[in-house]
Amino acid sequence: MYKLDLPVDYKEASAIERRRAQEDERKTRIFNAKTRQIGVDRQAIEQQVFDKKQMEEYERKRHEAFAADALRNDRIASMLQARQERDQRSLNQALNEFRSLHQQPSSRREWDLYDPDYLKKDKPARVHDDDPRCGISSIQKFDGEDLNSKARKKFQNEQARSWHEQQMRERDQAKRSQEAADRLYELKQRELDQRAIDLQKAEEDCRRAINMATADYNKALNNEQSERMRLKEQQDLDDKMTEIANNIFGDILTENPAVAQSAFGPHRVITDRWKGMSPEQIEEIRNQQARQMAENERLRQEEELRNREHERQASANARAALLIERELERKRRDIQKAQADENRRLAAEQKAHLDFLNKEVYTNPPSAAYFMQFNTSTR
């Protein structure tokens, strides 16, 4: 028998309705993301935001006032600086005008001491080579200062130009020789690429030929320069000897050299009477100079041998470094090739794994109805 005729319990009904209202309110609070995540007093937050905006507006106006004040001060400073510069220019201009009007160099008492036209106004010291004013003690005419110096200088310039042209020809010849040697070296380099086994021997032969040609050429240049220097030194020595002979047998210095012998010994002389060294002493000095020149030549040849040996060792080291670099490059290419093969294999395995997951494992993907059953209740 069903109890359909029982009276309604209003107390229980009101409790059920109250629980339903609480559940709806709880849903509203829980499913509202903003209320659930923030969980603070919204009115207080809005008041804080309002206060912060007012503070920012106050700071902005304060900065604008400071900026306007700074701009006004900058304009005032610019105006004062412009006025000061204008006054300084006026003072400088007035000072320059006073100097140009009242302080000319020609109005000074010592103007005649540093007048730039003093030499133009003065009479020349020598009019021609036979000027009677140029006596023995006038010191106005020396060797190389005659009036025919322009022609002599022109001849000297032409001689220097001819020497320069000769040096240019020699340099061009050296350049052509170097270019020929470079062509030989390039041909050898192409041959080295085709014959890997005979690489070192062929390169050494080519380098040896180039070094010998360069050494011979440098030796020839050195010999020519040495001969030129020797001729120049011989010419200077002849000129000096001629000048010494002229001074000894001239009209002024014709005293007997024996008067310069000192009474304290044959190795001492009287300095104010001594006329120079004897031919034997000069010959001894020349012999000593010749021995020094021979020693310097020997040292130079030893230095050339050491330099040649250094160049040979440097070329050998360069060849060894080139071979090592080629070997490293070949190994690097092998490593890169192996790495590329491994990457392709891993890519194939990963693709096969993804195909397996998509076709075998994930065969029943969830629908939208599966996700709609969540977040429908607060419990």
Summary of the structure (lengths in Angstrom):
residues: 379
radius of gyration: 54.6
end to end distance: 35.7
largest distance: 178.5
contacts: 686
relative contact order: 0.02
helix: 75%
strand: 1%
